[in-house]
Amino acid sequence: MMSDRKYYCYLAFLWGLIANLNQLYGQQLARRPDRQNYISAAEIRLEPTVKWKFQTKGQIFASPIVFKGKVIVGSCDSNLYALDKTSGKIIWKYKTGGEIRSTAAIDSDLLYFVCSDGLLYALSIETGERRWTFATQGEKKQDTWDYFHSSPTISDGIVYFGCGDKYIYAVNGKSGELHWKFPTGGIVHASPTLAKEGVMIGSFDGYFYCLEKNGKLRWKFKTIGERYFPKGEIQFHAVAADSTVYFGARDFNMYALNIKDGTGYWVYHQPGSWTSVPSLSEDKLVVTMSDSYSVLALDKINGTKLVEPAVPLNTFSSAAIAGSNAFFGALDGIIYRFDVAKGITIPIFQTESSKRNRHLFVDEKGKLRADLQEKYAHDINKLFADYLQMGSIFSTIWIADSTLYFGAADGAVYAIE
């Protein structure tokens, strides 16, 4: 029989191992390489207030990550910032040659992110010093609604990411040397999702790819397509769990595939709306969406719709799951709490820009103003550009120590608790 001393030492070892694993997974967009974006629970107040706010000089579409007391986030002012987690003060910043719409990934003492100047950067997490850069064939934007660059993920020292040059890349994390690159038929701004079966990522060519860790194609899956989006473009990252990978596309469908061979488990069709990003809440798939102005909860096994509460405007980020609650921001500059069990959403925080400008787009009943189409002469590109006046929230929220960290299109980084 194990002695008490050995027993407690063993428990301490297990807790240390779990802590290290959590630290390992707490380094990238949606927290983990499988992009599940889940923590077991968090005590988030019903009406959180600002702990601190940091203002950059450009719009923020990237998501923050929290690591070793730092909040790491990029801005369209071309800077990557390391902020003090407690105070929001600058620890360091690094100036690049373009907009940063990519969320960083951290491995040990280095962090990695993609920039619109076509480079993958590797910086010291402690000092912000550049260690190396890797040059792609150049970034490119698909259209107005192509808000993000691919956010890297790292496994076994290899950094994986997609690019506007239509390639999927694998780069050595220490040296910056090319490991391999894989060609697709479209811009790749989705972020890669990793599972033991391989690297999974979608492209604007309408294919979802599963690649071996050596860059060889394992399988690919073609989306159905839709009248106005016949390619069925894949814009956002997938989430993997057990034997299944889930992803959405611009053809108004959410797909669930067998990770092993890419065969179909189910397809859910959302009339009239792109499906944005899935997250997992136990046996439910939480899906943010664009033009249906709602959020979905689906049965993850068969794709049956469980609930669909309303949201006033489009959502382009994934929901951060804490226990049975999901937290996400929308174009109206408001953070929503979605009680997945009860099937209801409530607003819990509003950006300062939203307080000033939301009435220009949303009426007192929470509906889009009826005069918008006439006012903008049906110029939907200008309308969506002006939506950003509300401090629209594109960041996937990072939850740590009962605090929500996110950026907004008005250039502010928030910590609310």
VOTORGU-767319 format. One record per residue (C-alpha): residue in three letters; residue number from 1; y, x negated, z negated. Coordinates in pm, 1 decimal. Example, Ala and Ser with C-alpha at 12.3 -4.5 7.8 and 13.67 -1.06 7.14 Angstrom:
<pts>
ala,1,-450.0,-1230.0,-780.0 .
ser,2,-106.0,-1367.0,-714.0 .
</pts>
This chain:
<pts>
met,1,0.0,0.0,0.0 .
met,2,350.6,-125.5,81.4 .
ser,3,556.8,-233.5,-221.3 .
asp,4,886.9,-60.7,-299.7 .
arg,5,1077.3,-375.7,-205.1 .
lys,6,900.1,-406.7,130.0 .
tyr,7,942.2,-32.9,190.4 .
tyr,8,1317.6,-43.2,141.1 .
cys,9,1346.7,-360.8,346.7 .
tyr,10,1157.2,-184.9,622.7 .
leu,11,1391.3,116.3,601.3 .
ala,12,1690.9,-115.6,616.0 .
phe,13,1543.7,-278.9,925.4 .
leu,14,1495.1,59.5,1093.2 .
trp,15,1849.2,172.5,1015.1 .
gly,16,1982.7,-156.5,1147.2 .
leu,17,1782.3,-112.8,1465.3 .
ile,18,1913.2,242.2,1508.9 .
ala,19,2269.3,122.4,1449.2 .
asn,20,2226.8,-148.9,1712.8 .
leu,21,2087.2,102.4,1958.9 .
asn,22,2377.8,337.3,1895.2 .
gln,23,2616.9,46.5,1947.0 .
leu,24,2437.9,-42.9,2268.6 .
tyr,25,2466.2,311.0,2398.2 .
gly,26,2823.0,355.8,2281.2 .
gln,27,2968.4,141.6,2559.6 .
gln,28,3034.9,351.2,2868.1 .
leu,29,3134.6,680.9,3023.4 .
ala,30,2947.5,966.2,2853.5 .
arg,31,2828.1,722.5,2585.0 .
arg,32,2487.5,627.5,2731.8 .
pro,33,2336.2,496.6,3056.2 .
asp,34,2159.6,832.0,3101.1 .
arg,35,2503.9,999.2,3066.1 .
gln,36,2384.9,1260.7,2815.3 .
asn,37,2718.7,1248.6,2627.1 .
tyr,38,2572.7,1377.5,2301.3 .
ile,39,2614.3,1302.1,1932.3 .
ser,40,2426.1,1492.2,1664.7 .
ala,41,2733.7,1635.7,1489.8 .
ala,42,3098.9,1576.2,1407.4 .
glu,43,3335.8,1743.5,1163.0 .
ile,44,3613.3,1840.1,1403.6 .
arg,45,3891.6,2054.1,1260.1 .
leu,46,3958.0,2392.6,1419.9 .
glu,47,4318.9,2287.6,1487.8 .
pro,48,4324.9,1906.8,1509.8 .
thr,49,4659.9,1729.2,1495.9 .
val,50,4783.0,1404.7,1648.5 .
lys,51,4666.4,1095.2,1461.9 .
trp,52,4844.4,874.4,1712.7 .
lys,53,4970.0,886.1,2069.4 .
phe,54,5023.2,590.9,2304.1 .
gln,55,5229.6,622.4,2620.2 .
thr,56,5142.2,431.9,2938.7 .
lys,57,5356.6,425.3,3253.2 .
gly,58,5104.6,589.9,3483.6 .
gln,59,4875.1,889.5,3503.0 .
ile,60,4541.4,861.2,3323.3 .
phe,61,4222.8,985.0,3488.5 .
ala,62,3983.4,735.8,3330.6 .
ser,63,3807.7,805.0,3002.1 .
pro,64,3847.8,597.5,2686.0 .
ile,65,3561.1,428.2,2509.1 .
val,66,3564.8,318.8,2145.7 .
phe,67,3404.2,-12.5,2052.5 .
lys,68,3443.2,-240.8,1749.4 .
gly,69,3772.2,-90.9,1638.0 .
lys,70,3923.3,-79.5,1986.7 .
val,71,4000.7,207.3,2223.2 .
ile,72,3961.5,78.6,2579.5 .
val,73,4124.2,282.8,2857.3 .
gly,74,4274.0,224.9,3201.8 .
ser,75,4586.4,377.8,3352.9 .
cys,76,4730.7,426.1,3699.6 .
asp,77,5010.4,189.5,3589.5 .
ser,78,4752.8,-81.2,3679.8 .
asn,79,4688.4,-185.0,3319.1 .
leu,80,4371.4,-177.6,3115.1 .
tyr,81,4461.1,-129.2,2748.8 .
ala,82,4286.3,-223.1,2426.3 .
leu,83,4439.1,-13.3,2148.2 .
asp,84,4377.6,-26.0,1776.2 .
lys,85,4143.8,261.4,1693.9 .
thr,86,4329.0,346.2,1371.2 .
ser,87,4693.8,303.0,1469.3 .
gly,88,4703.8,320.2,1849.9 .
lys,89,4898.0,-6.4,1870.8 .
ile,90,4832.5,-248.0,2158.6 .
ile,91,4586.8,-526.4,2083.1 .
trp,92,4602.4,-653.3,2441.3 .
lys,93,4654.2,-527.0,2795.6 .
tyr,94,4547.2,-664.9,3132.1 .
lys,95,4742.5,-614.7,3456.0 .
thr,96,4543.9,-553.4,3775.8 .
gly,97,4644.2,-508.2,4138.1 .
gly,98,4593.5,-132.1,4156.6 .
glu,99,4530.8,197.7,3980.7 .
ile,100,4248.8,214.4,3726.0 .
arg,101,4055.3,540.9,3752.0 .
ser,102,3728.3,390.6,3627.1 .
thr,103,3598.2,398.6,3271.7 .
ala,104,3496.2,60.1,3133.6 .
ala,105,3144.4,-40.3,3033.9 .
ile,106,3087.0,-298.5,2761.6 .
asp,107,2799.1,-539.0,2716.5 .
ser,108,2819.4,-780.9,2424.4 .
asp,109,3152.7,-965.0,2460.6 .
leu,110,3244.0,-852.4,2814.4 .
leu,111,3376.7,-529.2,2962.4 .
tyr,112,3364.8,-417.1,3325.2 .
phe,113,3569.0,-170.7,3530.8 .
val,114,3652.8,-86.7,3891.8 .
cys,115,4007.0,-83.9,4032.2 .
ser,116,4173.5,59.9,4344.2 .
asp,117,4243.9,-299.5,4456.5 .
gly,118,3873.9,-312.7,4548.3 .
leu,119,3770.7,-542.9,4265.1 .
leu,120,3518.4,-515.7,3985.1 .
tyr,121,3669.7,-689.4,3682.1 .
ala,122,3497.6,-861.4,3391.0 .
leu,123,3721.2,-922.8,3088.0 .
ser,124,3672.5,-1053.4,2736.1 .
ile,125,3654.7,-758.6,2497.2 .
glu,126,3828.4,-963.8,2227.5 .
thr,127,4120.9,-1111.8,2420.2 .
gly,128,4142.8,-929.8,2754.7 .
glu,129,4106.3,-1262.7,2934.2 .
arg,130,3962.8,-1235.3,3286.0 .
arg,131,3622.2,-1399.6,3321.4 .
trp,132,3558.2,-1311.2,3685.4 .
thr,133,3617.2,-1057.5,3960.4 .
phe,134,3386.0,-931.7,4232.7 .
ala,135,3537.0,-819.9,4565.3 .
thr,136,3400.2,-512.1,4745.4 .
gln,137,3497.1,-421.2,5101.6 .
gly,138,3781.7,-213.0,4959.8 .
glu,139,3845.0,118.5,4787.5 .
lys,140,3925.1,443.6,4966.0 .
lys,141,4006.9,799.2,4857.2 .
gln,142,3831.1,1105.6,4998.3 .
asp,143,4099.4,1369.8,4935.2 .
thr,144,4335.7,1514.1,4671.7 .
trp,145,4049.4,1609.6,4442.2 .
asp,146,3881.6,1270.7,4449.8 .
tyr,147,4032.1,1179.3,4112.1 .
phe,148,3795.9,910.3,3985.1 .
his,149,3653.5,574.3,4078.7 .
ser,150,3293.1,498.5,3994.3 .
ser,151,3251.7,392.7,3631.7 .
pro,152,3004.8,105.4,3590.7 .
thr,153,2695.3,103.7,3376.4 .
ile,154,2500.8,-203.7,3269.4 .
ser,155,2134.6,-269.3,3199.8 .
asp,156,1953.6,-599.4,3141.9 .
gly,157,2264.3,-794.4,3236.7 .
ile,158,2319.6,-617.2,3570.9 .
val,159,2632.3,-408.3,3637.1 .
tyr,160,2583.8,-106.5,3865.7 .
phe,161,2866.0,88.1,4034.0 .
gly,162,2966.3,269.6,4351.9 .
cys,163,3265.3,213.7,4578.7 .
gly,164,3488.1,373.7,4840.2 .
asp,165,3340.7,129.3,5094.2 .
lys,166,3025.5,350.0,5087.7 .
tyr,167,2806.0,97.9,4905.3 .
ile,168,2620.5,103.7,4574.1 .
tyr,169,2641.6,-237.1,4407.1 .
ala,170,2443.8,-437.6,4152.3 .
val,171,2627.4,-746.3,4020.6 .
asn,172,2524.0,-1011.1,3767.9 .
gly,173,2719.6,-936.6,3450.2 .
lys,174,2758.4,-1299.0,3344.0 .
ser,175,2843.5,-1469.2,3672.4 .
gly,176,2980.6,-1189.5,3894.8 .
glu,177,2735.4,-1281.3,4171.1 .
leu,178,2601.8,-1006.4,4397.5 .
his,179,2248.6,-901.3,4305.2 .
trp,180,2221.6,-644.6,4584.3 .
lys,181,2414.7,-370.4,4762.7 .
phe,182,2284.8,-48.9,4916.3 .
pro,183,2460.4,137.6,5202.0 .
thr,184,2522.3,513.4,5197.4 .
gly,185,2694.2,735.8,5451.6 .
gly,186,2994.4,824.2,5237.4 .
ile,187,3235.3,720.9,4964.0 .
val,188,3054.8,660.1,4633.9 .
his,189,3280.6,753.5,4343.3 .
ala,190,3008.9,904.8,4127.8 .
ser,191,2905.9,687.0,3835.7 .
pro,192,2546.3,560.0,3826.8 .
thr,193,2298.1,713.9,3584.5 .
leu,194,2011.1,498.9,3461.2 .
ala,195,1658.1,589.9,3361.5 .
lys,196,1337.7,387.8,3351.6 .
glu,197,1264.0,516.3,3700.6 .
gly,198,1574.4,353.4,3844.6 .
val,199,1943.7,383.2,3931.4 .
met,200,2052.4,734.7,4031.1 .
ile,201,2380.6,813.8,4202.1 .
gly,202,2525.0,1059.7,4452.1 .
ser,203,2752.8,1001.4,4750.9 .
phe,204,3008.0,1198.5,4949.0 .
asp,205,2749.7,1190.2,5229.7 .
gly,206,2568.1,1469.3,5042.8 .
tyr,207,2267.7,1258.7,4941.0 .
phe,208,2153.5,1183.2,4587.8 .
tyr,209,1986.5,842.0,4568.8 .
cys,210,1729.6,694.6,4332.9 .
leu,211,1706.2,317.9,4371.5 .
glu,212,1467.6,72.6,4214.0 .
lys,213,1626.0,-192.6,3993.5 .
asn,214,1580.9,-435.1,4286.8 .
gly,215,1792.5,-215.7,4516.6 .
lys,216,1506.9,-63.8,4718.4 .
leu,217,1523.1,306.8,4788.3 .
arg,218,1275.7,500.7,4576.8 .
trp,219,1377.3,843.2,4707.7 .
lys,220,1679.5,1039.1,4825.4 .
phe,221,1758.3,1409.7,4817.4 .
lys,222,1987.4,1600.2,5055.2 .
thr,223,2201.8,1878.7,4911.7 .
ile,224,2197.9,2216.2,5086.6 .
gly,225,2560.9,2222.8,5194.6 .
glu,226,2797.2,2518.8,5221.8 .
arg,227,3010.2,2676.9,5495.2 .
tyr,228,3330.2,2492.6,5401.3 .
phe,229,3156.8,2184.9,5257.0 .
pro,230,2856.3,2144.8,5487.0 .
lys,231,2771.2,1795.5,5364.4 .
gly,232,2736.3,1915.4,5004.9 .
glu,233,2936.5,1616.3,4883.6 .
ile,234,2839.3,1470.3,4545.0 .
gln,235,3147.1,1362.5,4352.5 .
phe,236,3043.1,1329.5,3988.2 .
his,237,2777.0,1160.1,3780.0 .
ala,238,2438.6,1304.3,3690.4 .
val,239,2263.0,1334.8,3354.1 .
ala,240,1898.9,1235.2,3300.4 .
ala,241,1658.8,1360.5,3035.3 .
asp,242,1280.0,1339.5,3009.4 .
ser,243,1145.5,1392.8,3363.1 .
thr,244,1459.7,1554.9,3505.0 .
val,245,1792.2,1451.0,3654.9 .
tyr,246,2072.7,1708.6,3682.6 .
phe,247,2380.3,1689.2,3906.9 .
gly,248,2637.1,1912.5,4074.6 .
ala,249,2786.7,1911.7,4424.5 .
arg,250,3069.5,2055.8,4626.8 .
asp,251,2828.8,2304.9,4788.0 .
phe,252,2863.1,2519.5,4471.3 .
asn,253,2516.2,2420.0,4348.5 .
met,254,2373.0,2254.8,4038.8 .
tyr,255,2046.7,2072.0,4104.2 .
ala,256,1755.4,1975.1,3879.5 .
leu,257,1513.2,1723.2,4030.1 .
asn,258,1200.8,1540.6,3924.5 .
ile,259,1314.8,1185.1,3848.7 .
lys,260,986.2,1037.4,3963.9 .
asp,261,989.0,1155.8,4324.2 .
gly,262,1304.4,1364.6,4384.2 .
thr,263,1124.3,1693.7,4431.0 .
gly,264,1307.6,2004.8,4321.1 .
tyr,265,1273.4,2185.1,3989.1 .
trp,266,1550.5,2440.2,4041.6 .
val,267,1888.4,2507.3,4204.4 .
tyr,268,2162.6,2716.6,4043.6 .
his,269,2432.7,2855.9,4274.3 .
gln,270,2784.1,2919.4,4142.4 .
pro,271,2967.3,3149.4,4386.3 .
gly,272,3298.1,3007.7,4505.9 .
ser,273,3319.4,2696.9,4290.9 .
trp,274,3222.8,2332.2,4290.4 .
thr,275,3004.9,2241.8,3997.0 .
ser,276,3153.9,1939.8,3825.5 .
val,277,2964.5,1751.9,3554.7 .
pro,278,2658.1,1843.7,3344.2 .
ser,279,2599.6,1752.9,2978.7 .
leu,280,2304.2,1832.3,2753.5 .
ser,281,2311.2,2034.4,2433.3 .
glu,282,1949.2,2047.4,2312.8 .
asp,283,1772.6,2291.2,2549.5 .
lys,284,2092.0,2390.8,2729.9 .
leu,285,2277.2,2232.5,3018.4 .
val,286,2655.9,2259.5,2979.2 .
val,287,2831.7,2243.3,3316.2 .
thr,288,3205.4,2210.4,3377.0 .
met,289,3334.2,2364.8,3699.2 .
ser,290,3627.8,2384.3,3932.7 .
asp,291,3745.7,2706.9,4097.0 .
ser,292,3551.7,2965.1,3897.4 .
tyr,293,3772.5,2884.8,3594.1 .
ser,294,3480.6,2888.3,3353.2 .
val,295,3219.3,2672.4,3184.7 .
leu,296,2844.2,2730.6,3216.9 .
ala,297,2550.8,2707.9,2983.6 .
leu,298,2218.2,2704.5,3169.5 .
asp,299,1860.7,2692.2,3047.2 .
lys,300,1769.1,2332.6,3128.9 .
ile,301,1406.2,2419.0,3212.4 .
asn,302,1456.5,2694.6,3469.2 .
gly,303,1830.9,2695.5,3546.9 .
thr,304,1890.3,3049.7,3423.0 .
lys,305,2252.0,3125.4,3334.5 .
leu,306,2289.9,3195.3,2963.4 .
val,307,2667.0,3233.1,2918.1 .
glu,308,2983.0,3168.6,3121.5 .
pro,309,3302.7,3193.1,2915.4 .
ala,310,3636.9,3173.6,3092.2 .
val,311,3872.0,2875.6,3113.6 .
pro,312,4222.9,2922.1,3263.7 .
leu,313,4203.4,2633.5,3511.8 .
asn,314,3978.0,2377.0,3677.3 .
thr,315,3778.6,2123.0,3477.2 .
phe,316,3682.1,1790.3,3633.3 .
ser,317,3544.5,1596.0,3336.8 .
ser,318,3218.1,1627.5,3147.9 .
ala,319,3192.9,1805.8,2814.6 .
ala,320,3140.3,1589.8,2507.2 .
ile,321,2864.5,1746.7,2295.5 .
ala,322,2871.2,1731.8,1915.5 .
gly,323,2587.2,1935.0,1767.9 .
ser,324,2616.5,2288.6,1905.2 .
asn,325,2978.4,2245.6,2019.0 .
ala,326,3113.1,2107.9,2345.1 .
phe,327,3464.7,1967.0,2383.0 .
phe,328,3647.0,1928.3,2714.7 .
gly,329,3994.5,1928.8,2865.8 .
ala,330,4120.8,2118.4,3169.3 .
leu,331,4404.0,2096.9,3422.0 .
asp,332,4625.0,2309.4,3195.6 .
gly,333,4650.5,2021.5,2945.6 .
ile,334,4447.6,2192.1,2675.2 .
ile,335,4135.8,2079.1,2488.1 .
tyr,336,3874.2,2354.1,2450.7 .
arg,337,3589.3,2389.6,2204.4 .
phe,338,3286.3,2564.2,2353.4 .
asp,339,3049.6,2705.5,2092.3 .
val,340,2732.7,2684.4,2298.3 .
ala,341,2528.6,2900.3,2059.5 .
lys,342,2785.2,3183.5,2049.4 .
gly,343,2895.6,3143.7,2410.5 .
ile,344,3269.7,3139.6,2341.2 .
thr,345,3553.5,2895.4,2412.9 .
ile,346,3869.9,2851.7,2208.9 .
pro,347,4171.6,2625.1,2269.6 .
ile,348,4215.2,2369.6,1991.7 .
phe,349,4485.8,2129.6,2115.7 .
gln,350,4768.0,2127.1,2371.8 .
thr,351,4944.2,1821.4,2515.0 .
glu,352,5323.1,1798.6,2488.4 .
ser,353,5353.8,1825.2,2867.0 .
ser,354,5144.5,2140.9,2861.0 .
lys,355,5369.7,2295.0,2597.6 .
arg,356,5669.5,2230.6,2821.9 .
asn,357,5526.9,2321.8,3163.3 .
arg,358,5214.7,2537.6,3135.4 .
his,359,5419.4,2858.7,3172.4 .
leu,360,5511.2,2749.7,3525.6 .
phe,361,5148.1,2794.8,3631.7 .
val,362,4971.5,3016.5,3376.4 .
asp,363,5101.2,3351.3,3248.6 .
glu,364,5101.3,3482.6,2892.3 .
lys,365,4756.0,3635.6,2946.9 .
gly,366,4603.8,3299.4,3037.9 .
lys,367,4579.4,3382.2,3409.5 .
leu,368,4721.9,3188.6,3703.6 .
arg,369,5067.9,3316.5,3792.9 .
ala,370,5052.1,3566.5,4079.0 .
asp,371,5346.1,3407.3,4262.6 .
leu,372,5195.8,3057.8,4297.5 .
gln,373,5054.5,3098.3,4648.2 .
glu,374,5383.9,3233.6,4779.8 .
lys,375,5583.4,2969.4,4592.7 .
tyr,376,5374.4,2683.8,4735.6 .
ala,377,5338.8,2842.8,5081.0 .
his,378,4960.9,2802.8,5044.7 .
asp,379,4997.7,2422.0,5025.4 .
ile,380,4706.6,2365.0,4790.5 .
asn,381,4752.5,1986.3,4786.5 .
lys,382,5105.9,2016.2,4650.6 .
leu,383,4996.0,2282.5,4402.4 .
phe,384,4728.4,2057.6,4255.0 .
ala,385,4970.0,1765.1,4244.8 .
asp,386,5217.5,1976.9,4047.8 .
tyr,387,4945.0,2097.6,3809.4 .
leu,388,4956.0,1744.0,3665.6 .
gln,389,5296.9,1826.3,3515.0 .
met,390,5096.6,2001.8,3242.1 .
gly,391,4947.4,1675.8,3120.4 .
ser,392,4614.3,1768.6,3277.0 .
ile,393,4310.3,1621.9,3100.6 .
phe,394,4061.1,1445.7,3325.9 .
ser,395,3919.0,1217.1,3057.5 .
thr,396,3578.4,1281.4,2913.7 .
ile,397,3652.4,1298.0,2541.6 .
trp,398,3516.7,1025.9,2314.1 .
ile,399,3422.9,1152.0,1967.3 .
ala,400,3410.8,905.6,1676.6 .
asp,401,3462.4,957.8,1301.4 .
ser,402,3579.7,1318.6,1345.7 .
thr,403,3844.8,1204.5,1592.6 .
leu,404,3879.9,1297.2,1959.3 .
tyr,405,4009.0,1025.9,2194.6 .
phe,406,4125.6,1108.0,2548.1 .
gly,407,4392.5,1039.2,2810.3 .
ala,408,4613.4,1278.1,3005.3 .
ala,409,4781.8,1290.1,3344.4 .
asp,410,5122.0,1249.8,3176.7 .
gly,411,5015.2,892.9,3091.4 .
ala,412,4949.4,948.9,2722.6 .
val,413,4642.8,836.2,2527.7 .
tyr,414,4570.0,1065.5,2233.3 .
ala,415,4373.2,1037.7,1911.0 .
ile,416,4354.7,1377.0,1739.7 .
glu,417,4177.1,1470.8,1417.6 .
</pts>
